[in-house]
Amino acid sequence: MNEIKNYIKSHEMSEMHPSEIATILRGMDDEKFSKAIKLVPKKLVGDVALALPDRYFDDVVENLSVDELSQAVSELESDDQVEFMQELEDVDENVASKVFETLDEDDKKEITQLQKYNENEAGAYMQLEVFTAHADEIVQDVIKRFARLRKENELENVQNLFIVDNHHKLLYSVGLDDLLIFDFSKTIEENIKESDESFEPIKAYDKEDIKVVVERFKQYDVSVMPVVNEHGILRGRITSDDIYDIINEHATEQMYNLAGVDDEAEDDEDVLKAGRKRAYWLGINLLTAIAASLVIGLFEDTINSMVALAVLMPIVASMGGNAGTQTLTVVVRQLALGEISNGDAWRSIKKEVAISLMNGFLFAVVMGIIAYLWFKMPMLGVVIGLSMIINLLMAGFFGAMIPLALKWLKIDPAIGSTVILTTVTDVVGFFSFLWLAKIILL
């Protein structure tokens, strides 16, 4: 408690950052957190709450009144207001309704407007606060207006001036650094026509898939992007901090999916919910393990006649599984980054198969020598070597093919890929090794 008190006392309000306060709060137990959250400056509470992990949001709601929550929402930018209200609804719909009713009409209108967009649409992530000007305005007047709005805290984090016509249709996008070197006595349009630079806006459409917009941010390396509707009317802007959050969320989701874990369930404090989600994939994995065991059962007599087979058998399956996981991880990540297009999918498959085949031959020789030296059986080394080549070849092929096929079917390539791949490498590994042993050694 003293830590946050001292922190607040020793810093000017303007120097305090919500993430710094959130870091302090995360290190507190429930009792201290309940007291400390009330000491956070009211204008920063909303940002602090959003900077904290989701599991802390319940505690924030429990320890603040409706009026305090309402003030917290009012201090946020429009996109953050929507996120805060959505989290509040998840915690307590009744409190969320009361908070919404206490907001001023402008905030209500903006929140309602943004909530109309689907979660995957660019409009759901945009801010409605934009700095606009008309092409026929004098630059000096625009700068004075910007200075006034900035002093009144009507604008934050402005990097670009968006030039619109009388119908609010987006015409140009001018960086503030460019604006400052314009001739102040001339209109914006006159300056643009005299400049050698292009001020054509790189824009997003409000109904566009947010993943496409993320790729455009990467492609053009911009910090802010205007959002327009289908008619070119300026609706808002998306900033790079929102894009970073989307990229992190998508990366986390993929990582969880590859492990057969639900990201939303893991963020929830409900142990039963997370346990059920994990049990679903563990159940599928159990079925695949049984399938691999059935393959082993087909060669029971072969295994009983030669103990060495039981000793070496897991090595083949394990090597195939690891090789397949390497390929799978690379291909899933490349798909997520947009590095594999429909036209070069076959190139990716050939590359991964070539790598797996190369490693297959390498470790076939290594394992063949080890098997020979271990059990003094030359042909046993041949058997495990051939099996290693077959399984790593299949691991490379299916490690690339499975996510590409899922992508083609419009399914997230990370979902279920690991389970399918494990089944393939286990079944192929066990079957090839035991079948070759049966026909070569017995």
C-alpha positions as CSV (number, residue, x, y, z in Angstrom):
1,M,0.0,0.0,0.0
2,N,2.8,2.4,0.9
3,E,4.4,1.6,-2.4
4,I,1.6,3.0,-4.5
5,K,1.0,5.9,-2.1
6,N,4.6,6.9,-2.4
7,Y,4.6,6.4,-6.1
8,I,1.6,8.7,-6.6
9,K,3.0,11.3,-4.2
10,S,6.4,11.4,-5.8
11,H,5.2,11.7,-9.4
12,E,3.3,14.5,-11.2
13,M,0.0,13.3,-12.7
14,S,1.3,13.9,-16.2
15,E,4.3,11.7,-15.6
16,M,2.3,8.7,-14.4
17,H,1.7,5.9,-16.9
18,P,-1.2,3.4,-16.5
19,S,1.1,0.5,-17.3
20,E,3.4,1.5,-14.4
21,I,0.6,1.5,-11.9
22,A,-0.8,-1.7,-13.3
23,T,2.6,-3.4,-12.7
24,I,2.5,-2.3,-9.1
25,L,-1.0,-3.5,-8.6
26,R,-0.2,-6.9,-10.1
27,G,2.2,-7.5,-7.3
28,M,-0.4,-7.0,-4.6
29,D,-2.6,-9.5,-2.8
30,D,-6.4,-9.2,-3.0
31,E,-6.7,-7.1,0.2
32,K,-4.0,-4.6,-0.8
33,F,-5.3,-4.4,-4.3
34,S,-8.8,-3.5,-3.1
35,K,-7.4,-0.5,-1.2
36,A,-4.8,0.5,-3.8
37,I,-7.2,0.6,-6.8
38,K,-9.1,3.4,-5.0
39,L,-6.0,5.5,-4.8
40,V,-5.4,5.5,-8.5
41,P,-6.2,8.9,-10.1
42,K,-9.8,8.8,-11.5
43,K,-8.7,9.9,-14.9
44,L,-6.3,6.9,-15.1
45,V,-8.5,4.2,-13.7
46,G,-9.9,3.1,-17.0
47,D,-6.5,2.8,-18.7
48,V,-5.1,1.0,-15.6
49,A,-8.0,-1.5,-15.7
50,L,-7.4,-2.3,-19.4
51,A,-3.6,-2.6,-18.8
52,L,-4.2,-5.2,-16.1
53,P,-4.7,-8.9,-17.0
54,D,-8.4,-9.8,-17.5
55,R,-8.6,-11.7,-14.2
56,Y,-8.2,-8.4,-12.3
57,F,-11.1,-6.7,-13.9
58,D,-13.6,-8.4,-11.5
59,D,-11.7,-6.8,-8.6
60,V,-11.7,-3.4,-10.2
61,V,-15.5,-3.5,-10.7
62,E,-16.1,-4.8,-7.1
63,N,-14.1,-1.9,-5.6
64,L,-15.4,1.0,-7.6
65,S,-18.8,2.6,-7.5
66,V,-21.0,3.1,-10.6
67,D,-20.1,6.8,-10.7
68,E,-16.4,6.0,-10.5
69,L,-16.7,3.4,-13.3
70,S,-18.6,5.9,-15.4
71,Q,-15.9,8.5,-14.9
72,A,-13.3,5.9,-15.9
73,V,-15.1,5.2,-19.1
74,S,-15.5,8.9,-19.9
75,E,-11.8,9.5,-19.7
76,L,-11.0,6.8,-22.3
77,E,-10.8,7.1,-26.1
78,S,-13.8,5.6,-28.0
79,D,-12.2,2.3,-28.9
80,D,-11.1,1.8,-25.3
81,Q,-14.5,2.8,-24.0
82,V,-16.0,-0.1,-26.0
83,E,-13.5,-2.6,-24.7
84,F,-14.1,-1.4,-21.1
85,M,-17.8,-1.7,-21.5
86,Q,-17.6,-5.2,-23.0
87,E,-15.4,-6.4,-20.2
88,L,-17.8,-4.8,-17.7
89,E,-20.7,-6.6,-19.3
90,D,-18.9,-9.9,-19.0
91,V,-18.4,-9.3,-15.3
92,D,-21.8,-7.8,-14.4
93,E,-24.5,-6.8,-17.0
94,N,-26.5,-4.9,-14.4
95,V,-23.6,-2.7,-13.4
96,A,-22.7,-2.2,-17.1
97,S,-26.2,-1.1,-17.8
98,K,-26.1,1.4,-14.9
99,V,-22.7,2.8,-16.0
100,F,-23.9,3.2,-19.6
101,E,-26.9,5.2,-18.5
102,T,-24.8,7.6,-16.6
103,L,-22.6,8.4,-19.6
104,D,-23.1,11.6,-21.6
105,E,-25.0,11.3,-24.9
106,D,-21.9,11.7,-27.0
107,D,-20.2,8.8,-25.3
108,K,-23.3,6.6,-25.6
109,K,-23.6,7.4,-29.3
110,E,-20.0,6.5,-30.0
111,I,-20.0,3.3,-28.0
112,T,-23.3,2.2,-29.6
113,Q,-21.8,3.0,-33.1
114,L,-18.7,0.9,-32.5
115,Q,-20.5,-2.0,-31.0
116,K,-22.4,-2.5,-34.2
117,Y,-19.3,-3.9,-35.9
118,N,-18.5,-7.6,-35.8
119,E,-15.4,-8.6,-33.8
120,N,-13.4,-9.4,-37.0
121,E,-14.2,-6.1,-38.7
122,A,-11.8,-3.1,-38.8
123,G,-14.5,-0.8,-37.6
124,A,-14.6,-2.6,-34.2
125,Y,-11.0,-1.5,-33.5
126,M,-11.1,2.1,-34.7
127,Q,-11.1,5.4,-32.7
128,L,-13.7,7.9,-33.7
129,E,-11.5,10.8,-32.5
130,V,-9.8,12.2,-35.6
131,F,-8.3,15.6,-36.6
132,T,-9.7,16.7,-39.9
133,A,-9.5,19.8,-42.1
134,H,-10.8,20.9,-45.5
135,A,-8.5,21.2,-48.5
136,D,-9.3,24.9,-48.9
137,E,-8.4,25.8,-45.3
138,I,-5.3,28.0,-44.6
139,V,-2.5,26.0,-43.0
140,Q,-2.0,28.6,-40.3
141,D,-5.7,28.4,-39.2
142,V,-5.5,24.6,-39.1
143,I,-2.5,24.7,-36.8
144,K,-4.1,27.2,-34.5
145,R,-7.2,25.0,-34.3
146,F,-5.1,21.9,-33.6
147,A,-3.2,23.8,-30.8
148,R,-6.5,24.8,-29.2
149,L,-8.0,21.3,-29.3
150,R,-4.8,19.8,-27.9
151,K,-4.8,22.3,-25.0
152,E,-8.4,21.4,-24.3
153,N,-7.5,17.7,-24.3
154,E,-9.9,17.1,-27.1
155,L,-7.3,15.3,-29.1
156,E,-4.6,12.7,-28.1
157,N,-1.9,10.9,-30.0
158,V,-2.4,12.7,-33.2
159,Q,0.1,11.9,-36.0
160,N,-1.9,12.7,-39.1
161,L,-4.2,15.3,-40.3
162,F,-7.0,13.9,-42.5
163,I,-8.2,16.1,-45.3
164,V,-11.9,15.7,-46.2
165,D,-14.3,17.4,-48.6
166,N,-17.7,19.0,-47.6
167,H,-19.3,15.5,-47.4
168,H,-16.5,14.2,-45.1
169,K,-15.1,12.1,-47.9
170,L,-11.4,11.4,-47.3
171,L,-9.1,13.1,-49.8
172,Y,-5.6,13.2,-48.3
173,S,-3.6,12.2,-45.2
174,V,-0.9,14.7,-44.1
175,G,1.6,13.9,-41.4
176,L,2.1,16.7,-38.8
177,D,5.8,16.8,-39.7
178,D,4.8,17.6,-43.3
179,L,2.2,20.1,-42.1
180,L,4.8,22.1,-40.3
181,I,6.9,22.7,-43.4
182,F,4.0,23.8,-45.5
183,D,3.6,27.4,-46.4
184,F,1.4,28.7,-43.6
185,S,-0.1,31.4,-45.7
186,K,-1.5,29.0,-48.4
187,T,-4.3,26.5,-48.3
188,I,-3.6,22.8,-47.7
189,E,-4.5,21.9,-51.3
190,E,-2.1,24.5,-52.7
191,N,0.7,23.1,-50.6
192,I,-0.1,19.5,-51.6
193,K,-0.2,20.4,-55.3
194,E,3.2,22.2,-55.0
195,S,4.8,19.3,-53.1
196,D,6.7,16.4,-54.8
197,E,5.4,14.0,-52.1
198,S,2.2,11.9,-52.4
199,F,-0.4,12.4,-49.8
200,E,-2.7,9.6,-51.0
201,P,-4.1,8.0,-47.9
202,I,-3.3,4.3,-47.1
203,K,-6.7,3.5,-45.7
204,A,-8.8,0.7,-44.2
205,Y,-12.5,0.0,-44.8
206,D,-14.7,-0.3,-41.7
207,K,-16.2,-3.6,-42.8
208,E,-12.8,-5.1,-43.9
209,D,-11.3,-8.1,-42.1
210,I,-9.0,-6.8,-39.4
211,K,-6.4,-9.4,-40.3
212,V,-6.1,-7.8,-43.8
213,V,-5.7,-4.4,-42.1
214,V,-2.9,-5.8,-39.9
215,E,-1.1,-7.0,-43.0
216,R,-1.4,-3.5,-44.5
217,F,0.1,-1.9,-41.4
218,K,3.1,-4.2,-41.8
219,Q,3.4,-3.7,-45.5
220,Y,3.4,0.1,-45.4
221,D,4.9,0.5,-41.9
222,V,2.5,3.2,-40.8
223,S,1.6,4.2,-37.3
224,V,-2.0,5.3,-38.0
225,M,-4.5,4.4,-40.7
226,P,-7.8,6.2,-41.5
227,V,-10.9,4.1,-41.7
228,V,-13.6,4.8,-44.3
229,N,-16.9,3.3,-45.2
230,E,-17.7,1.8,-48.7
231,H,-18.4,5.4,-50.0
232,G,-15.0,6.7,-48.8
233,I,-16.5,8.7,-45.9
234,L,-14.1,9.0,-43.0
235,R,-15.3,7.0,-40.0
236,G,-12.3,7.0,-37.7
237,R,-8.7,5.8,-37.4
238,I,-6.8,2.7,-36.2
239,T,-3.5,3.2,-34.4
240,S,-0.5,1.0,-34.2
241,D,-1.0,0.2,-30.5
242,D,-4.3,-1.5,-31.3
243,I,-2.5,-3.4,-34.1
244,Y,0.2,-4.6,-31.7
245,D,-2.5,-5.9,-29.4
246,I,-4.2,-7.8,-32.2
247,I,-0.9,-9.3,-33.3
248,N,-0.2,-10.4,-29.7
249,E,-3.7,-11.9,-29.3
250,H,-3.4,-13.8,-32.5
251,A,0.0,-15.1,-31.7
252,T,-1.2,-16.2,-28.3
253,E,-4.3,-17.9,-29.8
254,Q,-2.1,-19.8,-32.3
255,M,0.3,-20.9,-29.6
256,Y,-2.6,-22.2,-27.4
257,N,-4.3,-23.9,-30.4
258,L,-1.1,-25.8,-31.3
259,A,-1.1,-27.1,-27.8
260,G,-4.8,-28.0,-27.8
261,V,-5.6,-25.2,-25.3
262,D,-8.4,-22.7,-25.5
263,D,-7.1,-19.1,-25.0
264,E,-10.3,-17.7,-23.7
265,A,-10.8,-20.5,-21.2
266,E,-7.2,-20.1,-19.9
267,D,-7.8,-16.4,-19.3
268,D,-10.8,-17.3,-17.2
269,E,-10.4,-18.0,-13.5
270,D,-12.9,-20.9,-13.7
271,V,-10.9,-24.0,-13.2
272,L,-13.7,-26.3,-14.4
273,K,-14.1,-24.4,-17.7
274,A,-10.4,-24.5,-18.5
275,G,-10.2,-28.1,-17.4
276,R,-13.1,-29.1,-19.7
277,K,-11.5,-27.4,-22.7
278,R,-8.2,-29.2,-22.1
279,A,-10.0,-32.5,-21.5
280,Y,-11.6,-32.3,-24.9
281,W,-8.2,-32.3,-26.7
282,L,-6.7,-34.8,-24.3
283,G,-9.7,-37.1,-25.1
284,I,-8.9,-36.8,-28.8
285,N,-5.3,-37.5,-28.1
286,L,-6.2,-40.6,-26.1
287,L,-8.1,-42.0,-29.1
288,T,-5.1,-41.3,-31.4
289,A,-2.8,-43.1,-28.8
290,I,-5.2,-46.1,-28.9
291,A,-5.0,-46.1,-32.7
292,A,-1.1,-46.2,-32.5
293,S,-1.4,-49.0,-29.9
294,L,-3.7,-51.0,-32.2
295,V,-1.0,-50.8,-34.8
296,I,1.6,-52.2,-32.3
297,G,-0.9,-54.9,-31.4
298,L,-0.9,-56.1,-35.0
299,F,2.8,-57.1,-34.6
300,E,2.6,-58.6,-31.2
301,D,4.3,-61.8,-32.3
302,T,7.0,-59.9,-34.0
303,I,7.8,-57.9,-30.9
304,N,7.7,-61.0,-28.6
305,S,10.3,-62.7,-30.8
306,M,12.8,-59.8,-30.6
307,V,13.0,-57.6,-27.5
308,A,15.2,-55.1,-29.4
309,L,12.2,-54.0,-31.4
310,A,10.4,-52.9,-28.2
311,V,13.5,-50.9,-27.1
312,L,14.0,-49.1,-30.4
313,M,10.4,-48.7,-31.5
314,P,9.7,-45.4,-29.5
315,I,12.7,-43.8,-31.1
316,V,11.3,-43.9,-34.6
317,A,7.9,-42.4,-33.5
318,S,9.6,-39.8,-31.4
319,M,11.9,-38.6,-34.1
320,G,9.0,-38.4,-36.6
321,G,6.8,-36.5,-34.1
322,N,9.5,-33.9,-33.4
323,A,10.4,-33.4,-37.1
324,G,6.7,-33.0,-37.9
325,T,6.2,-30.5,-35.1
326,Q,9.1,-28.4,-36.5
327,T,7.5,-28.4,-39.9
328,L,4.1,-27.7,-38.6
329,T,5.3,-24.8,-36.5
330,V,7.1,-23.2,-39.4
331,V,4.2,-23.5,-41.8
332,V,1.5,-22.3,-39.4
333,R,3.6,-19.3,-38.5
334,Q,4.3,-18.5,-42.2
335,L,0.6,-18.8,-42.9
336,A,-0.2,-16.4,-40.1
337,L,2.3,-13.9,-41.4
338,G,1.0,-14.2,-44.9
339,E,4.3,-15.5,-46.3
340,I,2.6,-18.5,-48.0
341,S,0.1,-17.7,-50.7
342,N,-2.2,-20.1,-52.6
343,G,0.2,-20.0,-55.5
344,D,3.3,-21.2,-53.7
345,A,1.8,-23.8,-51.3
346,W,3.4,-26.6,-53.3
347,R,6.8,-24.9,-53.0
348,S,6.4,-24.9,-49.2
349,I,5.5,-28.6,-49.2
350,K,8.5,-29.5,-51.4
351,K,10.9,-27.5,-49.2
352,E,9.7,-29.1,-46.0
353,V,9.8,-32.6,-47.5
354,A,13.3,-32.1,-48.8
355,I,14.5,-30.9,-45.3
356,S,12.8,-33.9,-43.6
357,L,14.2,-36.3,-46.2
358,M,17.7,-34.9,-45.7
359,N,17.4,-35.3,-41.9
360,G,15.9,-38.7,-42.4
361,F,18.9,-40.0,-44.3
362,L,21.3,-38.4,-41.7
363,F,19.6,-39.9,-38.7
364,A,19.0,-43.2,-40.5
365,V,22.7,-43.6,-40.7
366,V,23.3,-42.5,-37.1
367,M,20.6,-44.7,-35.7
368,G,21.5,-47.7,-37.9
369,I,25.1,-47.6,-36.5
370,I,23.8,-47.3,-33.0
371,A,21.4,-50.2,-33.4
372,Y,24.2,-52.4,-34.9
373,L,26.6,-51.6,-32.1
374,W,24.0,-52.0,-29.4
375,F,22.4,-55.3,-30.5
376,K,25.2,-56.7,-32.8
377,M,22.6,-57.1,-35.6
378,P,23.5,-55.5,-38.9
379,M,20.0,-55.9,-40.5
380,L,18.3,-54.3,-37.4
381,G,20.3,-51.2,-38.2
382,V,19.0,-51.4,-41.8
383,V,15.4,-51.8,-40.5
384,I,15.4,-48.8,-38.2
385,G,17.3,-46.7,-40.7
386,L,14.7,-47.3,-43.4
387,S,11.9,-46.7,-41.0
388,M,13.5,-43.4,-39.9
389,I,13.6,-42.2,-43.5
390,I,10.0,-43.2,-44.1
391,N,8.6,-41.6,-40.9
392,L,10.6,-38.3,-41.3
393,L,9.5,-38.1,-44.9
394,M,5.8,-38.5,-43.9
395,A,6.4,-36.1,-41.0
396,G,7.6,-33.4,-43.3
397,F,4.9,-34.0,-45.9
398,F,2.0,-34.0,-43.4
399,G,3.5,-31.3,-41.2
400,A,3.2,-29.0,-44.2
401,M,0.1,-30.5,-45.8
402,I,-2.2,-30.5,-42.7
403,P,-2.1,-26.7,-41.9
404,L,-2.3,-25.9,-45.7
405,A,-5.3,-28.1,-46.1
406,L,-7.0,-26.6,-43.0
407,K,-6.3,-23.1,-44.4
408,W,-7.9,-24.1,-47.7
409,L,-10.9,-25.4,-45.8
410,K,-11.0,-21.9,-44.0
411,I,-10.2,-23.5,-40.6
412,D,-7.5,-22.0,-38.4
413,P,-4.4,-24.1,-39.3
414,A,-3.3,-24.2,-35.6
415,I,-6.5,-26.0,-34.5
416,G,-6.2,-29.7,-34.3
417,S,-3.0,-29.8,-36.4
418,T,-0.8,-31.2,-33.7
419,V,-3.3,-34.1,-32.8
420,I,-3.6,-35.1,-36.5
421,L,0.2,-34.9,-37.0
422,T,0.9,-37.0,-33.9
423,T,-1.4,-39.7,-35.1
424,V,0.2,-39.8,-38.5
425,T,3.8,-40.0,-37.2
426,D,3.0,-42.6,-34.5
427,V,1.0,-44.9,-36.8
428,V,3.5,-44.6,-39.7
429,G,6.5,-44.9,-37.3
430,F,5.3,-48.0,-35.5
431,F,3.9,-49.6,-38.6
432,S,6.9,-49.1,-40.9
433,F,9.4,-50.2,-38.2
434,L,7.5,-53.3,-37.2
435,W,6.5,-54.3,-40.7
436,L,10.1,-53.9,-42.0
437,A,11.3,-55.9,-39.0
438,K,8.8,-58.7,-39.8
439,I,9.7,-59.1,-43.5
440,I,13.5,-58.5,-43.1
441,L,14.5,-60.0,-39.7
442,L,12.0,-62.8,-39.2
